[in-house]
């Protein structure tokens, strides 16, 4: 019976050279529409490969190019360089826009997650319709989080990796601050939601107050 402290038996097949591991990962990321986690990448590579090291080399090699290797939440994906996004704007088909209520709800979830529906309504100062939440869920920009350990066990909402990917964010911590949003013209200087004047404009206000930040 082998000793528990004896070294592991060497693999029958040596791991491919690092350059070949990079090529394999490059092919995987190129073929997958959704980001792949380190575990998913490692599971597809031959035994003995170091996916983390290969990803580091690959990310450095693509730095400054038209296509870059980006981190999306816990995953990795090949994406167009952020500064070249304007080249694709002419090809973009705009299917729908979010209402002001949906924009505010999405922003609250992004900046306060995990957050319950009651907390969203408290921040906005008006009720949140089921249609607004359903729309954001259908777009897969938000998802259900853990239930609060409070009476009623209300569900919470958090943003998804699809949301992060759409806006080129690695995590919700990379969201811009209010000052940066206003300086970029993506947020006006009105008071935050919850003022009495907002009670007159809720779910039926259509396109009022929209910005390109949360357009689909």
C-alpha positions in Angstrom: 0.0 0.0 0.0 1.6 3.3 -1.1 2.7 5.8 1.6 0.3 8.8 2.0 3.3 11.1 1.9 4.9 9.7 -1.2 5.1 12.0 -4.2 2.4 11.7 -6.8 3.1 9.6 -9.8 4.2 11.7 -12.8 1.7 12.1 -15.6 2.1 9.7 -18.5 2.0 12.6 -20.9 3.9 15.8 -20.3 2.0 19.1 -20.4 2.1 21.0 -23.7 4.5 23.9 -23.9 3.2 27.2 -22.5 2.9 28.7 -26.0 0.6 25.8 -26.9 -1.5 26.2 -23.7 -2.0 29.8 -24.7 -3.2 28.8 -28.1 -5.6 26.3 -26.6 -7.1 28.9 -24.3 -7.2 31.5 -27.1 -9.3 29.0 -29.2 -11.6 28.3 -26.3 -12.3 31.9 -25.6 -12.7 32.8 -29.2 -15.3 30.0 -29.7 -17.4 30.7 -26.6 -19.9 33.5 -26.6 -20.0 33.6 -22.8 -17.1 34.2 -20.4 -15.3 31.0 -19.1 -14.1 30.7 -15.6 -10.7 29.4 -14.7 -12.1 26.1 -13.6 -14.0 25.7 -16.9 -10.9 26.4 -18.9 -8.7 24.1 -16.8 -11.2 21.3 -17.2 -10.8 21.4 -21.0 -7.0 21.6 -21.1 -4.8 18.5 -21.0 -3.5 17.3 -17.6 -0.6 19.3 -16.2 -1.5 22.6 -17.9 -1.3 25.8 -15.9 -4.4 27.8 -17.1 -3.8 30.7 -14.7 -0.2 31.3 -16.0 -1.3 30.8 -19.6 -4.1 33.4 -19.2 -1.6 35.9 -17.7 0.7 35.5 -20.7 -2.2 35.7 -23.1 -3.6 38.8 -21.5 -0.2 40.5 -21.7 0.1 39.5 -25.4 -3.2 41.0 -26.3 -2.7 44.2 -24.4 -3.1 47.2 -26.7 -4.5 45.2 -29.6 -7.9 45.5 -31.2 -9.2 42.5 -29.3 -8.3 42.1 -25.6 -8.6 39.4 -23.0 -10.8 40.8 -20.3 -12.0 39.6 -16.9 -15.8 39.5 -16.5 -16.8 38.6 -12.9 -15.2 35.2 -12.3 -14.7 34.5 -16.0 -12.6 35.5 -19.0 -13.6 36.6 -22.5 -12.2 38.0 -25.7 -13.7 41.4 -26.3 -13.2 44.4 -28.6 -10.9 47.0 -27.1 -13.0 49.6 -25.3 -11.5 52.5 -27.2 -12.6 51.0 -30.5 -16.2 50.4 -29.6 -17.2 53.4 -31.8 -16.3 51.4 -34.9 -19.2 49.0 -34.2 -21.8 51.6 -33.4 -23.0 51.9 -36.9 -23.7 48.1 -37.0 -25.7 48.2 -33.7 -29.4 47.5 -33.9 -31.2 49.2 -31.0 -34.2 47.1 -30.1 -35.6 48.8 -27.1 -34.9 51.3 -24.4 -35.4 51.2 -20.7 -38.0 53.5 -19.0 -36.8 56.0 -16.4 -38.2 53.7 -13.7 -36.2 50.7 -15.0 -33.0 52.8 -15.3 -33.4 54.0 -11.7 -34.2 50.5 -10.5 -31.2 49.0 -12.3 -28.9 51.7 -10.9 -30.1 51.1 -7.4 -29.5 47.4 -7.7 -26.0 47.9 -9.1 -24.9 50.4 -6.5 -26.7 48.9 -3.4 -26.7 45.1 -4.1 -27.9 42.9 -2.7 -31.1 44.9 -2.3 -34.7 43.9 -1.7 -37.7 45.3 -3.6 -38.8 47.1 -0.5 -35.4 48.8 -0.2 -35.5 49.8 -3.9 -38.9 51.4 -3.3 -37.6 53.2 -0.2 -34.7 54.6 -2.1 -36.8 55.6 -5.2 -39.7 56.9 -3.1 -42.3 55.2 -5.3 -43.5 51.7 -5.9 -41.6 49.4 -8.3 -43.9 47.7 -10.7 -43.6 43.9 -11.3 -43.1 44.7 -15.0 -40.0 46.7 -14.3 -38.3 43.9 -12.4 -39.5 41.3 -14.9 -38.0 43.3 -17.8 -34.6 43.5 -16.1 -34.8 39.8 -15.3 -35.7 39.0 -18.9 -32.7 41.0 -20.1 -30.6 39.0 -17.7 -29.1 42.2 -16.3 -30.3 41.3 -12.8 -30.9 38.0 -11.0 -32.3 36.8 -7.7 -29.8 36.9 -4.8 -30.0 35.3 -1.3 -33.0 35.8 0.8 -32.7 38.3 3.7 -32.7 36.6 7.2 -35.5 38.9 8.2 -39.3 38.4 8.7 -40.8 37.2 5.5 -37.4 36.2 4.1 -37.6 38.7 1.2 -35.5 37.9 -1.9 -32.7 40.3 -2.9 -31.6 41.4 -6.4 -28.0 41.6 -7.8 -26.6 42.5 -11.2 -25.4 39.6 -13.4 -22.2 39.0 -15.3 -24.1 39.9 -18.4 -24.6 43.4 -17.0 -20.9 43.6 -16.2 -20.0 42.3 -19.6 -22.3 44.8 -21.4 -20.7 47.8 -19.7 -17.1 46.4 -19.7 -16.8 46.0 -16.0 -14.8 43.4 -14.1 -17.0 43.7 -11.0 -19.6 46.0 -9.5 -16.7 47.7 -7.7 -15.7 49.2 -11.0 -18.9 51.2 -11.4 -18.3 54.9 -11.8 -19.2 57.3 -9.0 -22.0 59.8 -9.3 -19.5 62.6 -9.9 -18.0 60.7 -12.9 -21.5 59.9 -14.3 -22.5 63.6 -14.2 -19.2 64.8 -15.7 -19.7 62.3 -18.5 -23.2 63.5 -19.2 -24.7 60.2 -18.2 -26.6 61.5 -15.2 -28.3 64.9 -14.8 -28.0 67.1 -11.8 -31.5 66.6 -10.5 -32.0 65.3 -6.9 -31.8 61.5 -6.5 -35.0 59.5 -6.8 -37.4 59.7 -3.9 -38.3 63.4 -4.1 -42.0 64.3 -4.1 -41.8 65.5 -7.7 -40.9 62.0 -8.8 -44.2 60.7 -7.6 -45.9 62.2 -10.6 -43.7 60.2 -13.0 -43.5 56.5 -12.4 -43.7 53.6 -14.8 -45.6 55.4 -17.6 -43.1 58.2 -18.1 -41.6 56.4 -21.2 -38.3 57.7 -22.3 -38.1 60.7 -19.9 -34.6 61.1 -18.3 -33.0 58.3 -20.3 -29.3 58.1 -21.0 -27.1 55.9 -23.1 -25.7 54.3 -19.9 -28.6 51.9 -19.6 -29.8 51.5 -23.1 -30.1 48.0 -24.6 
